[in-house]
Amino acid sequence: MRTTMTQTAFDNARSGADAPAAVLFSGLAAGARLGRIGAIEVRLARNDDEVAAAQEVRYRVFHEELGALAPAAGVRDRRDADRFDEVCDHLLVLDAGLPGPEHRRIVGTYRLLRQECAAAAGGFYSSDEFELEALVARHPSLRFLELGRSCVLPAYRSKRTIEALWQGIWAYVNHYGIGAMIGCASFHGTVPAAHAEALSFLAQNCRAEGDWQVAAVAPRFHVMDLMPGEAINARAAFAAMPPLIKGYLRLGAKIGDGCVVDHGFGTTDVFIVLPVGTISSRYVNHYGADAARFAA
């Protein structure tokens, strides 16, 4: 049955209610297509081979391209893997025009960790960096989804790929009645001061407040507010942010208090808080309508 994200699903996400049967669609877990623009397709991984191929893409981006450290097993297998992979869904970006088996057409991936799966794994991945327990506890009626390990091969880093990915995420949010999306997003490098203008802008203008506030864990907390407001050029600060963070902000995301330096990945991490009910209606209408095409 076809539906849109515009009304029913987003109303349920705002209230925290489970999505009714009318907005659920079959085939999600089996890897049905969740988005497509041209030759670019988005769906969930169907089997271990596809998860392994997604881990290989992650290794190429995070470790070979960006220089993140890898354990011996990761270097040997040329895969970026951890214990959370077993309890996550893996959203895949595939180029249908490439030759060979489907798992060799994977050009990007996003890792999705639902709240109930995180509980089975002992917590969210980001809990090592940010105080998530209190945030989740303040919203008992909402279902949280952690987004992570987002990467796309260089040749596919385009608006078309990002839009196809978000078609898939909207369809997933719709299917599971997600009320809030969370996760880390990173600046390259381990010196927060190198990103002083962008981090200060986020701290002063985009801070999550009230029931949505969340802070970096005390032992790893680094101050983000490094410059006085009058010294910040908003346009320059926004331009200096990684595309992923800019994309989240356009959707209406807020940022946690404090950043965390991840020496293993060579990044400075901030925390993203995106309640589904606060997403700009123009994005709801745009991505929701697109996602609905694949909900039948």
N, C-alpha and C positions, 0 to 999 in steps of 0.2 A: 504494500500500500504506500502511495506517495504522500509525503507531508513536507512541511518546511520547518526550518529552525525558527522562523520568525515568531510564531505564536506558541503552539502547544509545548514544544520541547523546552523553549527558553522560559516559559511561564513555570514549568515544572522545575527547571534548574534553579530559578529564583526562590521557589518555595521549599526546595529540597525534596519534593515528592518524587517517587519513582515514576519514570516515564510510562504512560499507559501503553497497552499492547499495540494500539493503533500507530504509535510513532516508532515502535521497534521494527527492525527488518531482519529477515533471515539471511544467513550466509556470512555474517560479519566474521565470526571466528574461523570460518573455513577459508577466508582470504578473498572474499568477494571484492570487486573493485569499489573503492570508496571515492575516487576522484580521477579525472582525466582531463588534460588539456593537450591537444595534439597527440604526439607520440608518448608523452609523459603520463604514466599511470601511477596511482597510489593505492595500496592495499596493505593488509596485515600479512606478516610472514605466515606461511602455511606449515613449515616443517623445520627440522634442525638444520638442513642444508641452507635454507634461506636465512635463518638466524646467523649461521656461521658466515655466510656471504656478507650480511650486514655488518658483522663484527670486523670483517676484512676491510670494508669501506671505512669504518671508524678508525681502524689502525692506520690506513693510508692518510687520512686527514689529521687525526690527533697526534699520531706519533711520527710518521714520516714527514708530513708537511709542516706541522706546528711544533714538533720537537718534544712532545710529552714523553715522560719516562714510561717504560713498560717493564713488567716483570719478565723473568726469563722465559716463562711459558708463552707469554704474549709475543716476545721476539721470535721464538722458535716457530710458533704457529702463524705469526703475522696477523694476529687477531686482537682486538681490544675487547676484553671480556671481564666480567666480574660476577659475583654471586646473584646480583639482581636480575641478570638476563633471564634466569629461569622463571621468574615470577612476573616478568613484564610482557606486554604486547609490543611487537616491533613493527612500526609503520614503515613501509618501504616505498621508495621512489624508483620506478623502473622505466627504462627507455625501451619501449616496445619495438623500436627500429633496430636495436642491436641484435646481432646473430647469437646463436647458441641457446643453451637452456635458460629458463627464466631466472634462476638464481644468479646467473652471470650477467643479467641485465640490470642489476641493482646499482643505482648511482647515488643514492642518498637514503637516510634513515632517521627516524625519530623514535625514542624509546618512551613508552607510555606505562606508567605505574599507577594503577587504581588503588584507592585507599584500602580496600579489603585485601588486596594482594600485598600491599606494604605491611599490613598488620601481620600477615602470615610470614613475612620475611624479617620481622623484628623492627620495622620502621621504614620511613622513606629514605631514599639515597641521600637526600640533602640534609638529613638530620645530623650528620657529622659536622655540618657547617652552620646550620641555623636552627633556632629553637621552634620546632614545628609542633610539638605536642600541645602547647598552650593554644596555638592558633587553631588547630583542628578541634580541640576541646571546646572552644568558644562557638563552634558552628556544628553542633551535633546533628542538625537536620540536613546538612549538605554533604555531598559526596565529593571528595577531593581527587584530583588527577595530577600526578607529577609528570612533567615533560622534561626529558633529558637526552643527553648524547645526540643532540641534533647536528647532523653534518650532511653536506652534499659535495660531490666531487667538483673540482674547479670548473670544468667545462659546462656544468649544469647549474651554476649559481646565477639564476635569472629570476625575474619576476614571475615568469610562467611556472617554474618549479615551486617557488614559494606558495603561489596561489593553489597549485594542485595539492601541496602538502596540507594547506589549511582546509581545503575541501574535505580531505580525509579526517582531519582532527575534528571538524564540525560534525561529521557523520558519527564519529566515535563518541563525542560528547552527547549527541542526540541519543544514541543507542543506549548509553549507560546512565543517562540522567545526571551528568556531571554538573555540580554547582560551582566549583572553583578550580582553576588551573594554577599550579604553582611550579616552581623549579628554579634552579640556578641558571644564570647567564653570565658570560665571562668576557672580560677585557684581557687581551693578550699581554703577558708579562706579569712579574711578581712584585712590582713596585707601584703601589697605589698612587703615589705622588706623580707618576708619569701620566696619570689620567685625572689630574686634579680638577680640571675645569669640568669635565663630563661628570665625574663622581660628585662634585660639589653641587652641580645643577640638579642631579638626581636627588641628593639629600635635601636640598632646599625646596624643590618644586614637585617631587613625585613620591614623597614618603607615604607609605601605608600607615593609616591612622586608625584609632578606635579599636573596634573588634578585629581589624585586619592587620594590626601592627605585629611585626615579627622582627627579632634581632638576631644578629650573628651570635654564636655561642661565645661566652666570655673569653675562654683561652685563645680564641682565634679572631676576636673582634679587632677590626681596623677602622679608624674613623674615616668616613667618606667626605665630610664637610671640611674641605681643606682650603677654601678660598672665600673671601667675603663676597656677598651677593653683588655688590657694585662692580666687582672686578670680572664678573662672568659675562661673556658674550653668549647669549642663549643659542644663537644660530651656530656658532663655532662649537659649542659644547655638544649640541645634537649631532652635528656632522662628524664629530670625533667618536661617537658611539658605534659599537659593532652593529651590523644590520639586524641581528636577532633582537637586540635590546630595543632598537628603534621600532621594529615591527610590533613588539609587545606594547610599547608606549602608545603607538597609534591605536591599538585596540582598547586602550584604557587601563593598562596595567599600572600597578603601584610597586614601589621598591621598598625592601626591608631596611632596617637600620643597621648600618655597618657593612663592611665588605670583608671577605675572607681570601687570604692568599693560599692558593693550592700549588705547592711547589712541584708536586708530581706531574700536574698537567701544565705548569708554567703559566698560570692564569690568576687574575684577580676576579673573584666571583661576587656578584650581587644577587639578591633574592627577588624573584618575580612573584607578585600576587595578583591574580586576575580573576575576580569573581565574575562568573558568566553573566549575572544579571546586570553588570555595569558596562558591558561591552557596547560600544557605540552602535546604534541601530542601523547605521548605513553598512557596517561590516556584517552585522547579523543578517541583514537582507541579502547582501552580496554573496557571502560564503554559504549562508543557509540555503539559498535558492539553488546554488551550484551543487551542494551536498545532497539535496533532495533528489536530484536526477539519478543518483546512484542508490536510492533507498528502496527501490521497488524490488 
